[in-house]
Amino acid sequence: MEPFVFFGGKGGVGKTTVSCAYGLKCARDGHRTLVVSTDPAHSVTDVFDQPFGDSPRPVEGVDRLEAMQIDPEDEVTRHLDEIRQDLSEQVSASMVNEINRQLEMAHGTPGAYESALFDRFIEVMRNADDYDRVVFDTAPSGSTLRLLGLPDLLEDWIDRLMYKRRTSIDLFEKAAVGNNEPRRVMEGDPVLARLEERKSFFEFAGSALHDDAAFFLVLNPDELSVNETRRSIADIREKDLAVRGLVANKLTPSPDPDENGRGARYLRERVATEEERLETIRSEFEPPLVAEIGWRSSEVKGDLLDDVAAELDIATAVEPPTHV
C-alpha cells in the first residue's frame, strides 16, 4: 500500500470512523501512523474521545498512532493571510487596500476553501518523515474531487502566469536601456521566484497523488449513496487516479431466525434490499468491496473501533514514498 491513504464519500456515510479504524489497524500492525481529518461534522475528536487540533497529537492508549483535526475556516484565514503578506511585499502601498478588499471577498468562496485545504494536505505529505502512513479523512465527495483536480488545473495556470511575467519583464528590459546596456531584472525577480516555487509545489502534489496515494470510497447501502459513488469513481478516473476499494458501511443487522414480529419483518426486508444493492456493487463496480460493516448499537469508539478495524480488508504494509 502507498504511504498516503485517502477515504472519501458522500457526507454522513462514516468516512471518519473508517479512517480512524484503518489508522488504528496500521498502528496495531507496527506502523507509525497519522490520521488527518478535515470534516468538522464528525471529527477524530469524537472517535478517539479526546481533543485534537491543528498539530499532530498522540492518541491515548494506542502506540504509534497520532491524529490531527484541521479546521477549514482557520485554514482559509491562514491561507489568505499568507497571500496578503506575499502580495503586500510586491505592490505599492496604494494597492494594499484593494488587495485586502479582494481577499475579504474571496474568503467565503469554494475556491478559497479547496485551495487552502489542498495546500495543507500537500504540506502534511511533504513533511511526513515521522510517519510510515498518513490517513486522510476528507470532506464530502464534491469538495474532495475538486481538490484532487487542482494540481493539473493550477500547474497550467501557473505556467500562463509565468509566461506573462517573463514577457512583461522582457519588454521592460528592452525599453529600459541606459548607457546602451539593457537593464536586467529577469534574474532575481521576486514575483517570478514565487511563481517558480508554486509550480514546484503543484508538480510535487500531482506526482505524489498519482504515485504515492491510494483512494478508497465509503458508501452506505442506499440508492443515493450508491449512485454518488458510481459518479465519484468515474470522476476520479478522469483525473488519472484510481479507486483502490469500496467500504460498505452501516449495513442493517439480520434478526434471529425465530423472530417474526413487525420489527423483524422490517429488518429482513431492509437486509434483502441492501443485499441487492451490494450485489450491484460487486457486479457492476470495478473497485472491489474491501469491507462490509454493520450498524453498531452505540458510537464506534474504543473496542468497537478495533472491531471495525478488523473488518477492513485493506493491506497495511507500507511502500516507501517516491516523491517525498
Secondary structure, 3 states (H helix, E strand, C coil): CCCEEEEECCCCCCHHHHHHHHHHHHHHCCCCEEEEECCCCCCHHHHHCCCCCCCCEECCCCCCEEEEECCHHHHHHHHHHHHHHHHHCCCCHHHHHHHHHHHHHHCCCHHHHHHHHHHHHHHHHHCCCCCCEEEEECCCHHHHHHHHCHHHHHHHHHHHHHHHHHHHHHHHHHHCEECCEECCCCCCCHHHHHHHHHHHHHHHHHHHHHHCEEEEEEECCCHHHHHHHHHHHHHHHHCCCCEEEEEEEEECCCCCCCCCCHHHHHHHHHHHHHHHHHHHHHHHCCCCEEEEEECCCCCCCCHHHHHHHHHCCCCCCCCCCCCC
